[in-house]
Amino acid sequence: MMDLASIGQMASRIAKRATRAMTLATIALVVSACGSGNDKPEFHRFVVFGDSISDMGTYQVGAIAAAGGGRYTVNPGPVWSERVAQRLNYPITSGIKGFDGVFQVCPVPPNCSNWAQGGGRVTLHPGIRENADGTGQLAKTISEQIAFHLARFGGSFAATDLISVQAGGNDAFFQLGVLTATLQGGGNLQQASAAAVGAMATAGAELAGYVKNDILGKGARFVIVSTFPDLAGTPFGVRLGAQNQALLGAMADAFNAALVAGLAGTDARMLDIRAQFATWLAAPAAYGISNATSEACSRDKIAAATGGLILDGASLFCSAATLVDGDTSRYFFADDVHPAPYGHELIANAFIAELVRLNWR
């Protein structure tokens, strides 16, 4: 996707300076009295804000749907948010469906409460695969997703809503693009790397602000916010090389540290998905993962199925017909960053386990 091999030792120094805040002890500081009693809350709606990891089919329209795609996994496998909704028996549909700037809000009412969109950043445009002319992915930001939900459901959250918030990946990809362009233009390596880390801290702080002001501040009581996994352990990160993985780690650290600090003392609960990813990828066999390094989706088969339009193996276009040969049922990755169905099953398990731990289920 991009060549960051020149970052090298500078990335390592930035990584060492970045705040290493994402331990379970730190996460435990973000606590409240919410849900601390013996009575389990009764939820009536599952509300999801996020990016492609949580997106259950925003782009499952037109030619994408016709090609058997629509989710960033092995289609039609459900993503983790769908799996949680199914287990809890909460009907849920996509809040928005569309592509190339044309979309419909709440296409399948009334339970259109999954607003997550592939490509969406926390605050700013453009998102990933969103073009300047309005074509491509819609990539609504987290801020916009929350606004859509509030407009649809009377301007506030119900006390019986269970809310998930997850983001960070697309901000990281965008900042990597900025860094690469800066270096190609003769920019300073140290300044460009530090700017990327700083921008991720800003995004994490902004996400915390939206959770505090626009979710908790609008009546929500039961909110779970996920940390951003380190991209260094993905096939994408591994391809960049060991030295450059340090920069990816520093970016995740900066985002997560600002997010946790911004939510300290609030009723939001943190789910440390970053730590979960690290655990799964460090000992994949212990968690039933047969392959934690390769992509289940074949780039060549996706290219052939899309007439050469998609060459990077994006799992948005992946289906059973475009998998690599062999048994991929326990692969962790669909493409170079997105989980395959078994990866989504593990994420769903972690979310449900957190509900049990909080006595919310």
Sequence and secondary structure as in RCSB ss.txt:
>XXXX:A:sequence
MMDLASIGQMASRIAKRATRAMTLATIALVVSACGSGNDKPEFHRFVVFGDSISDMGTYQVGAIAAAGGGRYTVN
PGPVWSERVAQRLNYPITSGIKGFDGVFQVCPVPPNCSNWAQGGGRVTLHPGIRENADGTGQLAKTISEQIAFHL
ARFGGSFAATDLISVQAGGNDAFFQLGVLTATLQGGGNLQQASAAAVGAMATAGAELAGYVKNDILGKGARFVIV
STFPDLAGTPFGVRLGAQNQALLGAMADAFNAALVAGLAGTDARMLDIRAQFATWLAAPAAYGISNATSEACSRD
KIAAATGGLILDGASLFCSAATLVDGDTSRYFFADDVHPAPYGHELIANAFIAELVRLNWR
>XXXX:A:secstr
    TT HHHHHHHHHHS    SHHHHTTS  STT SSS     EEEEE STTT SSTT SHHHHHTT  SSSSB
T   HHHHHHHHHT   EESEEEETTEEEESSS S EEE   TT  SS S  TTB TTS B     HHHHHHHHH
HHTTTS  TTEEEEE   HHHHHHHHHHHHHHHHTT  HHHHHHHHHHHHHHHHHHHHHHIIIIIGGGT  EEEE
E    GGGSHHHHHH HHHHHHHHHHHHHHHHHHHHHHTTSS EEE HHHHHHHHHHSGGGGT SEEEEESB HH
HHHHHTTTS  S  GGG BGGGB SS  TTEEESSSSSB HHHHHHHHHHHHHHHHHTT  
